[in-house]
Amino acid sequence: MSERRKDSAKGESLIFKRSVLTIAVLACIALLTSGLSLSGCGNAGGVQLGSQAVVESATGFLDACGNLELDKVRSFFTQNYLDENQVPDPITPDEFDAAMGTLTSYRLDPDSDVSLQGAQAIVTAGLNINGKGERMETLILKLDGGTWKGESFTAMDWSIKPKTTPPSGDVEVEQSIRDFVTACIDGKTEYVFTHLSSEYKEKHHLEKAWTSAEFSGIFGTARSYSFNPQDIDVSGNRAGVDVTIEFGTKGNLESQTSRVEVVREGKRLIDSFPFFIY
């Protein structure tokens, strides 16, 4: 068994679904509100005075991103950011998806992820973007009229525009592969099983979906994936493309590239997925 498989059963325990903060966030906010000492809430000196507002602003912004409250997302940024990045007004879901993607969860610890530097605050957070795995991103805020607002955010690139006329023959294939790999990363075994071709299931003697433990053994822990949609090769009833998946844990990652193939059986189903180890 490959080294990348050994810790596959261990979850990312510090990742929380959208709109839910870590216990540390809640504890520190409670202490800040009550006026008690913060020496136990941070590094050697504890969370700095004023960080409550920074944490509330940052988490409110990330919640808005996850919940697609796009007016709120736009209102979070300074006018300078909006002008320099030519942020659309209003922001459409397609424009937001192109700039950032779908935020499914985030990890933010005020003890170690918030730094105050006068009228500027630096926040680092682990963002789980659908199909891309978790990435550490940096959010810079500044005091603007007494409110902490975003001046820079590494997770967004507004120069990327939504696709307008993608090749119609490849769109279905691209989405099928993205949905399947994302389901693998998220451990959704029922989805994975039902989106394998009948020939694949017969070849590997698959009669029902795997348990979580079984799936960990054949797939392992994956953090992200990538492929170039322009490289999708469609030939009659079949299509394929080279996909790269990053396995392992932070600091011990391994990339593997293999060709994934799909076949049409009423809908596009995965017919070849070499990332599974039996």
Long-range contacts (C-beta under 8 A, 24 or more apart in sequence): 1-217, 1-277, 2-220, 2-254, 2-277, 3-254, 4-220, 4-221, 4-247, 4-248, 4-254, 5-216, 5-217, 5-219, 5-220, 5-221, 5-277, 7-221, 7-249, 8-216, 8-217, 8-219, 8-220, 8-221, 9-212, 9-213, 9-216, 10-221, 12-107, 12-134, 14-107, 14-109, 14-126, 15-105, 15-106, 15-107, 15-126, 15-128, 15-134, 16-105, 16-106, 16-107, 17-104, 17-105, 18-62, 18-63, 18-66, 18-67, 18-103, 18-104, 18-105, 18-106, 19-63, 19-66, 19-67, 21-59, 21-108, 22-107, 22-108, 22-109, 24-109, 24-110, 24-111, 25-55, 25-59, 25-108, 25-109, 25-110, 28-52, 28-55, 28-110, 28-111, 29-55, 29-56, 41-110, 41-111, 42-110, 42-111, 43-111, 43-112, 47-110, 47-111, 47-114, 48-114, 48-116, 50-116, 51-110, 51-114, 51-116, 51-121, 53-148, 54-114, 54-116, 54-121, 54-123, 54-141, 54-148, 55-108, 55-110, 55-114, 57-141, 57-147, 57-148, 57-149, 58-108, 58-114, 58-123, 58-125, 58-139, 58-141, 58-148, 59-108, 61-139, 61-150, 62-103, 62-106, 62-108, 62-125, 62-127, 65-96, 65-100, 65-103, 66-103, 66-104, 66-105, 66-106, 68-93, 68-96, 70-96, 76-149, 76-150, 77-149, 77-150, 77-151, 78-142, 78-144, 78-149, 78-150, 78-151, 80-151, 81-149, 81-150, 81-151, 81-152, 85-156, 85-158, 86-158, 87-158, 88-158, 92-162, 94-162, 95-161, 95-162, 97-162, 98-160, 98-161, 98-162, 98-163, 99-156, 99-157, 99-158, 99-160, 100-129, 100-155, 100-156, 100-157, 101-129, 101-130, 101-131, 101-132, 102-129, 102-130, 102-131, 103-127, 103-128, 103-129, 103-130, 104-128, 104-129, 104-130, 107-134, 119-143, 120-151, 121-148, 127-155, 129-155, 130-182, 131-178, 131-181, 131-182, 131-185, 131-224, 131-225, 132-224, 132-225, 132-226, 133-185, 133-222, 133-223, 133-224, 133-225, 133-246, 134-223, 134-224, 135-224, 166-229, 169-234, 170-229, 170-232, 170-234, 170-239, 172-268, 173-232, 173-234, 173-239, 173-241, 173-262, 173-268, 174-229, 174-232, 176-262, 176-267, 176-268, 176-269, 176-270, 177-227, 177-241, 177-243, 177-260, 177-262, 177-270, 180-260, 180-270, 180-273, 181-225, 181-243, 181-245, 181-260, 182-225, 184-219, 184-222, 184-275, 185-222, 185-223, 185-224, 185-225, 187-212, 187-215, 187-216, 189-214, 189-215, 195-269, 195-270, 196-269, 196-270, 196-271, 196-273, 197-263, 197-265, 197-269, 197-270, 197-271, 198-265, 198-269, 199-263, 199-271, 200-269, 200-270, 200-271, 200-272, 200-273, 204-278, 217-277, 218-276, 218-277, 218-278, 219-275, 219-276, 219-277, 220-247, 220-277, 221-247, 221-248, 221-249, 222-246, 222-247, 222-275, 223-247, 223-248, 223-249, 223-250, 223-253, 227-260, 237-263, 237-264, 238-262, 238-263, 238-264, 238-271, 239-268, 240-272, 243-275, 245-275
